[in-house]
Amino acid sequence: MPAVRPWPGKGPGWPLLGWSGALLLVALGVSVSLIQALFWREPRHARACLPRLSWRLWVPPGGLRWGILLAVSGLGIGVAWALVTPMLVDAGWSLERIGLVMNVLGPLVGVGTAAGTGVLLRLWGRRRLLAMVSAGQGLLLLALLVATTPGFVEAGLVAALLLMFVVYGAQMTVLYTLMMDHADPDAPGAGLTSQYALYYLFTTLWGWGGLQLAESLGVATTTVVGLMLALGFAGALPFLLAARSSPLITETLE
């Protein structure tokens, strides 16, 4: 497969609305959540009596191990997400088709997976599902590695795409649940925000690093590196989860 090259971003609505119309549509969609955020106030029982800059508002219970887990848990997804669009461009997909799959069909699969994961959380527990999601990231990168081999079948690439959204939907459901477990009840909004910010920052960095490696080493080699790191994270899970994640909620990870 050729080396990664830059691509312009186009969604499936671009041919119908044009750039101005598509950007306006995106802005309107973002404004809905922005308006909700501006008017949101945490309930009185969840308002901290601590100073605004208190470390307790931003450091979740569980300490260093939980922070490391959040930082590395998105490694596989970050690398896969960064590489998949250049792979689709190199495979000859049109930008409209990429936008349709990546921004419409894929997220629908992710939402369905998230709903199912919510049910499984009650049946199987957090620890088991987190381990399964970690293994799923390795399987996803392995599927992408197969898709970089000469003569790959396009249906295999589509299957890898669907798997990516399945893994992402399941992972975020489990992690959001654990983040809420860790959030201080005196300031749950600040606690959840700080944890997600840490996860998102490092997941973005993993993706950026993957693109830099792919530029010089190629997609296949970068995928192998990501796969090895993802397997390393899965192997480190028993250590990272050795202690209870939160003294606040006794059923955490049970």
N, C-alpha and C positions, 0 to 999 in steps of 0.2 A: 504494500500500500504506500502511496507517495507520502512525502513529509507533510506535516500539518501546514496549512496556509490560511491566511485571514479570510473571513467571510463577512458580508454585510448581513445584518439581522433583519429578517422579514417574517412577519407572522402570516397566518392564513387569510387575514382580512385585508392585507395590503393591496392586492390587485383591485378590490372593490372600492375601498375607501381612499386610497392614495396615502401618502405619508402623513399629510396634515390630518386627515380624518382618522387614521389609525392611531396617531399620537393623541388626538383629542379623546378618542374612545378609551385609551389606556389611562389618560389623566382623569377622566370621569370615574372610571372604576377605582382608581387609587383614592380619589376624593371621598368615596363612601367610607372606607376604613379610617381615613384621616379625620373626617368629621366625628366619627364614633370615638376616636382616640382623644380628640380635643375636649369632648364633653364627658369623658369617663371619669368617675370619681370612685375610689375604693370605698367600700362600706365602712362605717364608723368602727366596727369591731376589728377591722384589719388595718387601721391607721396606726403607724408606729409612734410611740412616745419617745423614740430615740432621735438624736440629732441627725440631720439629713445626710451627713457625711460619715456616719457610723459604719464601720466595717461590717457590722452584723446585717446591714441592709443588702450587702453585695457579696458576701462570702457565705455560701450555703453550708449547712451542717454536713459533716462527712469529710470536709477539708480537701487535702491535696489529692488523694486518690480519685475522688469524684471529679475534681477539676481536670486531672489527666485523662480520665475516661471521656469527658465531654470533648476535650481537645482532639483526641485521636479517634473517636467513634465515627466521625464523618469522613475518615480518610478514603475508604473505598468509594463511597458515593461521590465525594469531591473529585477524585481523579476520573471516575467514569463519566460524570456529568460534563466535565471539561473536555474530554476527548470525543464524546459521542457525536457532537455536531460536526467537527472536522471530518470524522470518519464517514458520516452520511454525505457530506459534500464530496469527499473523495470517491464515494461509491456511486456518485452520479445523481443523487437525489436533488430535485429542485428545491429551492428555498421555501416555496409555498408548501410543498409536501412536508419538509422538515418542520415548518411552523405548525402545520396541522397536527402532526404526530407529537411533537414536543410540548406544545402549548394547549392542545385541546384533548386529543384522545388519551395521551399518556396521563395527564392529571386526573382524568376520569377514572382510569385504572387505579391510580394512587388513592383517590378518595374512597373507592370501593374497598381497597385493601385496608385502609385506615379503619373503616367501619367494622370490618371483620376482625381486625386486630384488637379493637376495643372489646369485642366479645371474648376473644381468646385470652385477654389479660385476666379476666375473671376466672377462667377455667384453668389456665396453665401457670399464671403468675408472671411477674416481671422478669425474674432471673432467666427462666427458660426461654422466653421470647427474645430477650436481649441477646442471648447466646445464638439463637436461631437467626436473628437479623445479622449478627456479625458473620456467621457462616454464609449467609446470603450475599453479603458484600463480596466475599471471596469467590463465590459461584458466579456472580455478575461479572467480575473482572476476568474470570476464566472464559466466560461466554464471549466477552469482547475480544479476548486474545484469539479465540477461534475465528472470530469474524475478521481478523486482520490477516489470516492466512490466504494465500493465493487460491482463487477458485471457490471462495466461500459462497454458500447459498444465501440469497438475500433474505429468505424466510428466517434463517438463523439470526441475522442481524435484527430483524423485527422482533424475534423472540427475546433477544438480549435487551432491546429497548423496553419491552413490556416488563421484563424481570427487573429492570432498573427502577421503574415506577412502583412495582410491587414492593421491592426492598425499601425504597424511600418512604412510601406510605406507612409501612410497618414500623420502620425505624423511628420516624417522627412521632408516631402514636406512643410507642414505648418511652421514648426520651421525654416527651412532654409530660407523660404521667410521672416519670421519675423526677423531673424538674419540679413539678408541683409538690411531690413528696418532700423535696429538699427545701422548698421555699419557707422562710420564716413566717409563721402565721401573723406576726406583727406587721409584716410588710410583704405580702405574697407577690404583689405586682413587681416590686423592685427585685425580689429574689428570682422570680421566673425570668424577668428581662435580663438580668446579669448572666444567668446560666445560658440562656439561648444566645446571647451576644457572644459568649465565649465559644459555644459550639459553631455558630455561623462564621465567626472570624476565622477559626482554624480550618473549617471545611472549605472556605473560600481560598485560604492559603494553600491547602492541599491541591485544589484544582488549578491554581495559578502555577504551582510548582510542577504539576503534571504537564501543563502546556509548555513550560520552559524545557522540560526534559524531552518532550515529544519533538520539539523544534530541532534539537540536536541529535537525539538518539533514535527518533522514530516512534510511531505509536505502539508497535508491538513490544519493543523493549521497555517503554514506559509502563505499559500495561503489566508486564511481568514484575517490574519494580513495585507498582501499586499492589499487585496481588501478594507479593511477599510481605509487604508492610501490613496489609489487611490481615493476613494470616497471623502475623506477629501480634497484632492487637487482639485477635480472637484467642490466641494462646495466653495473653496476659490478663484476660478477663477474670479468671479465678483469683488472681492477686488483687486486681482493682476492686473486686466485689467481696473481698475477704471480710471486711467490716460492714456492719449494717450501714446503709446509705443515710439513714436519718433517724436520730433519736426521737424525732417528733412524731413519726408515724410507725408504729410497731410492725405493720404488715408489709413494709417496704421490702421488695425483692423476695418476698416469700411466695 
